[in-house]
Amino acid sequence: MSAVAVSAAAIWFLSKDSYEDGYRVGNALDGDIQAGLEVTSPHTQVGNEYWVPLPTADNVSDQPLTLLRGEITQVPQGLKIVGYKALSHEDTDGHPLSASPVKGSPGVPNLTKLPDHASRPSLVPAHEPGDVFWAARVRVTGRVTGDLTGCRYYYRQGGTEYRQDVACTSKIRLGPPLD
């Protein structure tokens, strides 16, 4: 086989995998974890900040992975992401389902005071749920014109870094405070 044919075959083999922004597109996480689930928070106030959890990072593949970070990809007018934090389910007594005030509220822990696990990669065994989940710190800046949608996780598996989008919808609505 000629060197040209070998090079062409190698290029075809490598190009059949999908890449976005330098990351291989992954499928190791349960992409349907929140399919059909909309998290609604109807009591937010302009000027306040809230923690909005991303879905759990459940590994549905046959290999362990290392969760690196998570983010929300679509932010409507009226909301601003001011940061992210990696939280442990052990620290939060489970996975929060809706936005919570940054200083906590009755029955909801103060996530701001909990340890941030972002600086240490989180190992997720094969066919297991992850212990660490990501949350976005969101500031309400005005009338909210849509929903927070599209969650993206970055992870490493077998020496390759992946990026995977998973379904998520968080409806943040202005309304009377819960006091």
MDAnalysis code that builds the backbone (N, CA, C; Angstrom):
import MDAnalysis as mda
import numpy as np

u = mda.Universe.empty(537, n_residues=179, atom_resindex=np.repeat(np.arange(179), 3), trajectory=True)
u.add_TopologyAttr("name", ["N", "CA", "C"] * 179)
u.add_TopologyAttr("resid", np.arange(1, 180))
u.add_TopologyAttr("resname", ["MET", "SER", "ALA", "VAL", "ALA", "VAL", "SER", "ALA", "ALA", "ALA", "ILE", "TRP", "PHE", "LEU", "SER", "LYS", "ASP", "SER", "TYR", "GLU", "ASP", "GLY", "TYR", "ARG", "VAL", "GLY", "ASN", "ALA", "LEU", "ASP", "GLY", "ASP", "ILE", "GLN", "ALA", "GLY", "LEU", "GLU", "VAL", "THR", "SER", "PRO", "HIS", "THR", "GLN", "VAL", "GLY", "ASN", "GLU", "TYR", "TRP", "VAL", "PRO", "LEU", "PRO", "THR", "ALA", "ASP", "ASN", "VAL", "SER", "ASP", "GLN", "PRO", "LEU", "THR", "LEU", "LEU", "ARG", "GLY", "GLU", "ILE", "THR", "GLN", "VAL", "PRO", "GLN", "GLY", "LEU", "LYS", "ILE", "VAL", "GLY", "TYR", "LYS", "ALA", "LEU", "SER", "HIS", "GLU", "ASP", "THR", "ASP", "GLY", "HIS", "PRO", "LEU", "SER", "ALA", "SER", "PRO", "VAL", "LYS", "GLY", "SER", "PRO", "GLY", "VAL", "PRO", "ASN", "LEU", "THR", "LYS", "LEU", "PRO", "ASP", "HIS", "ALA", "SER", "ARG", "PRO", "SER", "LEU", "VAL", "PRO", "ALA", "HIS", "GLU", "PRO", "GLY", "ASP", "VAL", "PHE", "TRP", "ALA", "ALA", "ARG", "VAL", "ARG", "VAL", "THR", "GLY", "ARG", "VAL", "THR", "GLY", "ASP", "LEU", "THR", "GLY", "CYS", "ARG", "TYR", "TYR", "TYR", "ARG", "GLN", "GLY", "GLY", "THR", "GLU", "TYR", "ARG", "GLN", "ASP", "VAL", "ALA", "CYS", "THR", "SER", "LYS", "ILE", "ARG", "LEU", "GLY", "PRO", "PRO", "LEU", "ASP"])
u.atoms.positions = np.array([
    [0.856, -1.163, 0.000],
    [0.000, 0.000, 0.000],
    [0.904, 1.228, 0.000],
    [0.560, 2.216, -0.785],
    [1.408, 3.412, -0.882],
    [1.236, 4.296, 0.340],
    [2.209, 5.177, 0.563],
    [2.166, 6.121, 1.690],
    [0.974, 7.052, 1.566],
    [0.593, 7.411, 0.348],
    [-0.554, 8.291, 0.132],
    [-1.839, 7.583, 0.559],
    [-1.981, 6.303, 0.198],
    [-3.173, 5.544, 0.568],
    [-3.257, 5.362, 2.076],
    [-2.125, 5.092, 2.726],
    [-2.099, 4.946, 4.181],
    [-2.487, 6.259, 4.834],
    [-1.947, 7.383, 4.360],
    [-2.274, 8.694, 4.923],
    [-3.747, 9.009, 4.736],
    [-4.298, 8.724, 3.580],
    [-5.714, 8.976, 3.321],
    [-6.587, 8.129, 4.240],
    [-6.215, 6.867, 4.432],
    [-6.971, 5.995, 5.329],
    [-6.900, 6.506, 6.764],
    [-5.742, 6.960, 7.194],
    [-5.582, 7.488, 8.553],
    [-6.420, 8.742, 8.747],
    [-6.435, 9.626, 7.753],
    [-7.237, 10.844, 7.845],
    [-8.715, 10.485, 7.909],
    [-9.186, 9.535, 7.110],
    [-10.577, 9.123, 7.150],
    [-10.921, 8.556, 8.518],
    [-10.057, 7.672, 9.041],
    [-10.322, 7.037, 10.323],
    [-10.416, 8.085, 11.428],
    [-9.491, 9.029, 11.448],
    [-9.494, 10.054, 12.489],
    [-10.644, 11.034, 12.314],
    [-11.053, 11.321, 11.105],
    [-12.094, 12.315, 10.872],
    [-13.500, 11.772, 11.099],
    [-13.654, 10.458, 11.222],
    [-14.997, 9.928, 11.425],
    [-15.519, 10.231, 12.833],
    [-14.628, 10.555, 13.757],
    [-15.039, 10.981, 15.083],
    [-15.377, 12.466, 15.032],
    [-16.355, 12.871, 15.807],
    [-16.798, 14.251, 15.797],
    [-16.055, 15.048, 16.868],
    [-15.576, 16.224, 16.493],
    [-14.874, 17.118, 17.412],
    [-15.546, 18.482, 17.391],
    [-15.580, 19.145, 18.539],
    [-16.077, 20.509, 18.651],
    [-15.155, 21.269, 19.587],
    [-14.651, 22.401, 19.119],
    [-13.761, 23.254, 19.913],
    [-12.585, 22.487, 20.505],
    [-12.055, 21.523, 19.753],
    [-10.897, 20.764, 20.207],
    [-11.222, 19.596, 21.119],
    [-12.495, 19.405, 21.445],
    [-12.915, 18.280, 22.293],
    [-13.649, 17.266, 21.436],
    [-13.429, 16.018, 21.743],
    [-14.189, 14.958, 21.084],
    [-15.610, 14.999, 21.657],
    [-16.606, 14.801, 20.822],
    [-17.987, 14.794, 21.292],
    [-18.244, 13.466, 21.983],
    [-18.655, 13.525, 23.242],
    [-18.819, 12.319, 24.038],
    [-20.246, 11.825, 24.117],
    [-20.373, 10.608, 24.648],
    [-21.692, 10.008, 24.874],
    [-21.700, 9.124, 26.116],
    [-20.743, 9.324, 27.012],
    [-20.633, 8.479, 28.200],
    [-21.607, 8.876, 29.309],
    [-22.143, 10.080, 29.246],
    [-23.072, 10.540, 30.281],
    [-24.503, 10.276, 29.856],
    [-25.366, 10.079, 30.830],
    [-26.779, 9.843, 30.545],
    [-27.378, 11.138, 30.024],
    [-27.485, 11.267, 28.710],
    [-27.981, 12.481, 28.085],
    [-29.466, 12.710, 28.261],
    [-30.206, 11.713, 28.728],
    [-31.647, 11.860, 28.902],
    [-32.038, 12.029, 30.367],
    [-31.052, 12.286, 31.220],
    [-31.325, 12.329, 32.654],
    [-32.416, 13.330, 33.018],
    [-32.468, 14.470, 32.319],
    [-33.503, 15.458, 32.615],
    [-34.471, 15.638, 31.461],
    [-34.478, 14.727, 30.511],
    [-35.387, 14.862, 29.377],
    [-36.827, 14.937, 29.888],
    [-37.530, 15.969, 29.504],
    [-38.915, 16.142, 29.925],
    [-39.061, 16.787, 31.283],
    [-37.970, 16.968, 32.022],
    [-38.037, 17.582, 33.348],
    [-37.682, 19.053, 33.233],
    [-38.581, 19.911, 33.694],
    [-38.306, 21.339, 33.734],
    [-38.313, 21.763, 35.190],
    [-37.254, 22.405, 35.608],
    [-37.144, 22.884, 36.974],
    [-37.593, 24.339, 36.982],
    [-38.615, 24.646, 37.767],
    [-39.163, 26.002, 37.800],
    [-38.936, 26.626, 39.168],
    [-38.484, 27.875, 39.158],
    [-38.282, 28.655, 40.381],
    [-39.048, 29.963, 40.209],
    [-40.301, 30.024, 40.700],
    [-41.164, 31.176, 40.439],
    [-41.068, 32.305, 41.471],
    [-40.067, 32.293, 42.326],
    [-40.013, 33.285, 43.403],
    [-38.738, 34.109, 43.415],
    [-38.091, 34.257, 42.279],
    [-36.829, 34.984, 42.259],
    [-37.069, 36.490, 42.229],
    [-36.053, 37.238, 42.645],
    [-36.136, 38.685, 42.755],
    [-34.994, 39.336, 41.981],
    [-35.261, 40.451, 41.308],
    [-34.232, 41.191, 40.590],
    [-33.164, 41.643, 41.588],
    [-31.908, 41.442, 41.205],
    [-30.779, 41.834, 42.043],
    [-30.257, 40.709, 42.922],
    [-31.029, 39.657, 43.108],
    [-30.597, 38.531, 43.941],
    [-29.857, 37.497, 43.108],
    [-29.093, 36.655, 43.804],
    [-28.360, 35.578, 43.146],
    [-28.835, 34.232, 43.673],
    [-28.775, 33.232, 42.787],
    [-29.276, 31.896, 43.092],
    [-28.313, 30.861, 42.533],
    [-28.274, 29.695, 43.204],
    [-27.540, 28.543, 42.675],
    [-28.517, 27.713, 41.858],
    [-28.158, 27.421, 40.614],
    [-28.983, 26.594, 39.729],
    [-28.188, 25.324, 39.430],
    [-28.674, 24.159, 39.877],
    [-27.920, 22.915, 39.659],
    [-28.007, 22.414, 38.227],
    [-26.902, 21.875, 37.739],
    [-26.898, 21.151, 36.476],
    [-27.313, 19.712, 36.780],
    [-27.718, 18.937, 35.772],
    [-28.094, 17.539, 36.026],
    [-26.920, 16.743, 36.588],
    [-27.249, 15.627, 37.197],
    [-26.196, 14.746, 37.695],
    [-25.396, 14.198, 36.518],
    [-24.149, 13.886, 36.761],
    [-23.266, 13.335, 35.724],
    [-23.182, 11.832, 35.908],
    [-24.158, 11.118, 35.361],
    [-24.223, 9.663, 35.497],
    [-23.500, 9.010, 34.327],
    [-22.527, 8.174, 34.625],
    [-21.718, 7.500, 33.614],
    [-22.440, 6.231, 33.157],
    [-22.859, 6.188, 31.902],
    [-23.556, 5.018, 31.362],
    [-22.634, 4.166, 30.496],
    [-21.344, 4.488, 30.485],
    [-20.394, 3.751, 29.644],
    [-19.738, 2.606, 30.422],
    [-18.932, 1.841, 29.716],
    [-18.227, 0.700, 30.302],
    [-16.872, 1.074, 30.894],
    [-16.488, 2.360, 30.846],
    [-15.198, 2.802, 31.367],
    [-15.407, 3.938, 32.361],
    [-14.552, 4.034, 33.380],
    [-14.643, 5.182, 34.285],
    [-14.298, 6.463, 33.536],
    [-14.728, 7.577, 34.077],
    [-14.379, 8.868, 33.500],
    [-14.051, 9.844, 34.618],
    [-13.376, 10.914, 34.250],
    [-13.041, 11.974, 35.198],
    [-13.774, 13.228, 34.772],
    [-14.712, 13.660, 35.599],
    [-15.495, 14.852, 35.320],
    [-14.629, 16.080, 35.576],
    [-14.533, 16.969, 34.592],
    [-13.657, 18.133, 34.680],
    [-14.412, 19.421, 34.995],
    [-15.548, 19.660, 34.320],
    [-16.338, 20.863, 34.602],
    [-17.684, 20.777, 33.902],
    [-18.576, 21.670, 34.314],
    [-19.897, 21.749, 33.713],
    [-20.292, 23.197, 33.507],
    [-21.248, 23.419, 32.583],
    [-21.706, 24.778, 32.314],
    [-23.090, 24.757, 31.692],
    [-23.762, 25.894, 31.763],
    [-25.042, 26.101, 31.083],
    [-24.727, 26.851, 29.800],
    [-25.305, 26.406, 28.681],
    [-24.921, 26.983, 27.388],
    [-25.842, 28.097, 26.894],
    [-27.084, 28.140, 27.323],
    [-28.021, 29.159, 26.847],
    [-28.569, 29.944, 28.029],
    [-28.251, 31.241, 28.071],
    [-28.677, 32.111, 29.175],
    [-29.546, 33.224, 28.593],
    [-30.809, 33.337, 29.025],
    [-31.694, 34.352, 28.456],
    [-31.403, 35.744, 29.029],
    [-31.955, 36.742, 28.365],
    [-31.873, 38.107, 28.861],
    [-32.565, 38.160, 30.220],
    [-31.999, 38.918, 31.120],
    [-32.538, 39.036, 32.477],
    [-31.796, 38.178, 33.484],
    [-30.927, 37.288, 32.993],
    [-30.115, 36.444, 33.873],
    [-28.655, 36.555, 33.455],
    [-27.772, 36.430, 34.428],
    [-26.340, 36.471, 34.149],
    [-25.654, 35.407, 35.005],
    [-24.822, 34.581, 34.381],
    [-24.026, 33.596, 35.122],
    [-22.814, 34.335, 35.695],
    [-22.643, 34.250, 37.001],
    [-21.507, 34.940, 37.631],
    [-20.443, 33.964, 38.125],
    [-20.697, 32.661, 37.999],
    [-19.696, 31.675, 38.379],
    [-20.274, 30.282, 38.433],
    [-19.381, 29.333, 38.647],
    [-19.761, 27.918, 38.758],
    [-19.082, 27.326, 39.985],
    [-19.668, 26.260, 40.483],
    [-19.117, 25.565, 41.633],
    [-19.409, 24.078, 41.475],
    [-18.448, 23.234, 41.860],
    [-18.650, 21.784, 41.867],
    [-18.978, 21.375, 43.304],
    [-20.108, 20.716, 43.475],
    [-20.595, 20.342, 44.804],
    [-20.739, 18.833, 44.912],
    [-20.582, 18.328, 46.130],
    [-20.732, 16.904, 46.386],
    [-22.148, 16.616, 46.869],
    [-22.733, 15.531, 46.353],
    [-24.050, 15.114, 46.838],
    [-24.016, 14.819, 48.335],
    [-22.870, 14.364, 48.827],
    [-22.750, 14.090, 50.262],
    [-22.893, 15.360, 51.090],
    [-22.350, 16.470, 50.591],
    [-22.442, 17.742, 51.318],
    [-23.833, 18.345, 51.252],
    [-24.571, 18.040, 50.201],
    [-25.886, 18.663, 49.997],
    [-27.040, 17.739, 50.366],
    [-26.751, 16.551, 50.858],
    [-27.791, 15.566, 51.176],
    [-28.655, 15.257, 49.959],
    [-28.032, 15.126, 48.804],
    [-28.749, 14.811, 47.576],
    [-28.582, 15.903, 46.540],
    [-29.316, 15.762, 45.452],
    [-29.201, 16.700, 44.329],
    [-30.343, 17.708, 44.401],
    [-30.024, 19.005, 44.561],
    [-31.101, 20.009, 44.571],
    [-31.818, 20.028, 43.221],
    [-33.110, 20.272, 43.241],
    [-33.881, 20.246, 42.012],
    [-34.256, 21.619, 41.488],
    [-34.066, 22.657, 42.268],
    [-34.447, 23.978, 41.783],
    [-33.429, 25.012, 42.251],
    [-33.602, 26.226, 41.745],
    [-32.716, 27.314, 42.141],
    [-32.885, 27.582, 43.629],
    [-31.771, 27.862, 44.296],
    [-31.827, 28.197, 45.716],
    [-31.023, 29.462, 45.962],
    [-31.497, 30.303, 46.888],
    [-30.755, 31.533, 47.183],
    [-29.315, 31.216, 47.579],
    [-28.371, 32.069, 47.197],
    [-26.964, 31.774, 47.464],
    [-26.685, 31.627, 48.952],
    [-27.482, 32.240, 49.812],
    [-27.262, 32.120, 51.254],
    [-28.130, 31.042, 51.886],
    [-28.817, 30.264, 51.053],
    [-29.664, 29.192, 51.570],
    [-31.023, 29.723, 51.985],
    [-31.864, 28.822, 52.415],
    [-33.197, 29.154, 52.906],
    [-33.632, 28.001, 53.797],
    [-34.755, 28.143, 54.514],
    [-35.189, 27.046, 55.389],
    [-35.281, 25.723, 54.637],
    [-34.577, 24.720, 55.120],
    [-34.574, 23.397, 54.517],
    [-33.618, 23.245, 53.340],
    [-32.955, 24.325, 52.938],
    [-32.014, 24.284, 51.813],
    [-30.654, 24.739, 52.322],
    [-29.610, 23.917, 52.147],
    [-28.294, 24.302, 52.669],
    [-27.726, 25.528, 51.948],
    [-26.858, 26.234, 52.633],
    [-26.151, 27.364, 52.050],
    [-25.025, 26.805, 51.189],
    [-25.272, 26.688, 49.895],
    [-24.300, 26.083, 48.986],
    [-23.020, 26.905, 48.887],
    [-23.113, 28.191, 49.152],
    [-21.945, 29.070, 49.073],
    [-20.895, 28.668, 50.094],
    [-21.322, 28.183, 51.248],
    [-20.390, 27.806, 52.317],
    [-19.829, 26.397, 52.159],
    [-20.394, 25.616, 51.260],
    [-19.923, 24.237, 51.088],
    [-18.633, 24.210, 50.270],
    [-17.818, 23.170, 50.446],
    [-16.563, 23.072, 49.692],
    [-16.802, 23.039, 48.185],
    [-15.908, 23.704, 47.457],
    [-15.938, 23.692, 45.995],
    [-14.954, 22.630, 45.526],
    [-15.447, 21.628, 44.818],
    [-14.624, 20.512, 44.356],
    [-14.113, 20.721, 42.931],
    [-14.214, 21.938, 42.417],
    [-13.817, 22.219, 41.036],
    [-12.326, 22.020, 40.800],
    [-11.504, 22.222, 41.808],
    [-10.056, 22.132, 41.614],
    [-9.552, 20.691, 41.573],
    [-10.391, 19.755, 41.959],
    [-9.965, 18.359, 41.903],
    [-10.904, 17.590, 40.981],
    [-10.357, 16.915, 39.973],
    [-11.205, 16.131, 39.070],
    [-11.978, 15.064, 39.850],
    [-13.169, 14.778, 39.405],
    [-14.052, 13.841, 40.084],
    [-14.166, 12.557, 39.279],
    [-13.753, 11.440, 39.851],
    [-13.828, 10.142, 39.186],
    [-15.261, 9.613, 39.264],
    [-15.790, 9.181, 38.111],
    [-17.121, 8.583, 38.043],
    [-16.938, 7.171, 37.486],
    [-17.155, 6.141, 38.318],
    [-16.974, 4.766, 37.855],
    [-17.952, 4.414, 36.728],
    [-17.617, 3.380, 35.970],
    [-18.487, 2.892, 34.901],
    [-19.851, 2.498, 35.466],
    [-20.897, 2.860, 34.768],
    [-22.281, 2.520, 35.127],
    [-22.659, 2.987, 36.529],
    [-22.133, 4.144, 36.932],
    [-22.428, 4.692, 38.257],
    [-22.799, 6.170, 38.141],
    [-23.562, 6.664, 39.116],
    [-23.805, 8.110, 39.162],
    [-22.580, 8.815, 39.740],
    [-22.386, 10.040, 39.345],
    [-21.283, 10.822, 39.891],
    [-21.653, 11.414, 41.240],
    [-20.661, 11.561, 42.116],
    [-20.906, 12.208, 43.407],
    [-20.927, 13.721, 43.258],
    [-20.120, 14.256, 42.348],
    [-20.002, 15.701, 42.188],
    [-20.923, 16.179, 41.075],
    [-21.604, 17.291, 41.331],
    [-22.405, 17.944, 40.294],
    [-22.022, 19.418, 40.277],
    [-22.318, 20.063, 39.184],
    [-21.986, 21.472, 39.031],
    [-23.233, 22.320, 39.204],
    [-23.042, 23.510, 39.721],
    [-24.123, 24.481, 39.873],
    [-23.633, 25.825, 39.359],
    [-24.541, 26.554, 38.722],
    [-24.234, 27.896, 38.217],
    [-24.758, 28.918, 39.217],
    [-23.932, 29.913, 39.495],
    [-24.388, 31.037, 40.320],
    [-24.963, 32.061, 39.352],
    [-26.271, 32.321, 39.473],
    [-27.008, 33.138, 38.520],
    [-27.545, 34.386, 39.214],
    [-27.302, 35.547, 38.583],
    [-27.848, 36.816, 39.089],
    [-29.039, 37.208, 38.208],
    [-30.136, 37.612, 38.868],
    [-31.298, 38.118, 38.140],
    [-31.066, 39.610, 37.928],
    [-30.969, 40.007, 36.654],
    [-30.646, 41.398, 36.325],
    [-31.853, 42.196, 35.851],
    [-32.963, 41.540, 35.568],
    [-34.159, 42.221, 35.080],
    [-35.222, 41.220, 34.711],
    [-36.164, 41.656, 33.884],
    [-37.237, 40.764, 33.445],
    [-36.612, 39.591, 32.690],
    [-36.984, 38.374, 33.064],
    [-36.414, 37.165, 32.469],
    [-37.217, 36.830, 31.214],
    [-36.506, 36.709, 30.076],
    [-37.176, 36.540, 28.792],
    [-37.199, 35.109, 28.272],
    [-36.652, 34.169, 29.021],
    [-36.619, 32.780, 28.561],
    [-36.100, 31.875, 29.655],
    [-35.654, 30.697, 29.262],
    [-35.189, 29.693, 30.217],
    [-33.688, 29.468, 30.085],
    [-33.086, 29.026, 31.177],
    [-31.711, 28.517, 31.128],
    [-31.812, 27.127, 30.517],
    [-31.111, 26.906, 29.410],
    [-31.199, 25.604, 28.748],
    [-29.826, 25.161, 28.275],
    [-29.728, 23.888, 28.026],
    [-28.494, 23.324, 27.500],
    [-27.404, 23.255, 28.551],
    [-27.091, 22.076, 28.989],
    [-26.000, 21.879, 29.937],
    [-24.902, 21.101, 29.234],
    [-23.683, 21.425, 29.563],
    [-22.530, 20.799, 28.909],
    [-21.548, 20.370, 29.992],
    [-21.091, 19.125, 29.869],
    [-20.042, 18.625, 30.750],
    [-18.791, 18.341, 29.933],
    [-17.665, 18.568, 30.555],
    [-16.363, 18.221, 30.000],
    [-15.791, 17.117, 30.880],
    [-15.234, 16.084, 30.255],
    [-14.664, 14.985, 31.024],
    [-13.536, 14.335, 30.239],
    [-12.748, 13.552, 30.958],
    [-11.644, 12.797, 30.361],
    [-11.943, 11.321, 30.560],
    [-11.729, 10.553, 29.491],
    [-11.953, 9.111, 29.567],
    [-10.910, 8.437, 28.689],
    [-10.142, 7.546, 29.295],
    [-9.128, 6.819, 28.538],
    [-8.096, 7.725, 27.886],
    [-7.743, 8.816, 28.508],
    [-6.724, 9.713, 27.973],
    [-7.227, 10.726, 26.957],
    [-8.515, 10.710, 26.625],
    [-9.092, 11.653, 25.669],
    [-10.058, 12.571, 26.397],
    [-10.041, 13.866, 26.038],
    [-10.979, 14.810, 26.639],
    [-12.215, 14.941, 25.760],
    [-13.380, 14.903, 26.408],
    [-14.664, 14.943, 25.728],
    [-15.485, 16.132, 26.204],
    [-16.437, 16.486, 25.371],
    [-17.444, 17.483, 25.721],
    [-18.776, 16.867, 25.329],
    [-19.747, 16.937, 26.245],
    [-21.052, 16.345, 25.947],
    [-22.161, 17.263, 26.424],
    [-23.105, 17.531, 25.539],
    [-24.276, 18.315, 25.898],
    [-25.344, 17.370, 26.433],
    [-25.996, 17.784, 27.505],
    [-27.105, 17.023, 28.078],
    [-28.299, 17.963, 28.224],
    [-29.486, 17.402, 28.123],
    [-30.703, 18.208, 28.192],
    [-30.906, 18.756, 29.600],
    [-31.276, 20.015, 29.672],
    [-31.660, 20.603, 30.956],
    [-32.441, 21.878, 30.688],
    [-33.436, 22.133, 31.517],
    [-34.215, 23.361, 31.432],
    [-34.507, 23.839, 32.845],
    [-34.105, 25.068, 33.145],
    [-34.412, 25.695, 34.425],
    [-35.168, 26.982, 34.141],
    [-36.404, 27.046, 34.614],
    [-37.240, 28.233, 34.414],
    [-37.102, 29.115, 35.649],
    [-36.538, 30.274, 35.450],
    [-36.389, 31.250, 36.523],
    [-37.436, 32.325, 36.267],
    [-38.327, 32.538, 37.211],
    [-39.391, 33.523, 37.042],
    [-39.420, 34.464, 38.233],
    [-39.706, 35.741, 37.951],
    [-39.866, 36.713, 39.014],
    [-41.178, 36.434, 39.730],
    [-41.197, 36.656, 41.033],
    [-42.413, 36.428, 41.789],
    [-42.204, 36.824, 43.245],
    [-43.228, 36.651, 44.044],
    [-43.095, 37.025, 45.462],
    [-42.049, 36.166, 46.152],
    [-41.266, 36.766, 47.065],
    [-40.242, 35.971, 47.772],
    [-40.889, 34.894, 48.639],
    [-40.126, 33.854, 48.926],
    [-40.626, 32.743, 49.742],
    [-40.574, 33.005, 51.246],
    [-39.970, 34.087, 51.671],
    [-39.767, 34.363, 53.100],
    [-40.679, 33.586, 53.921],
])
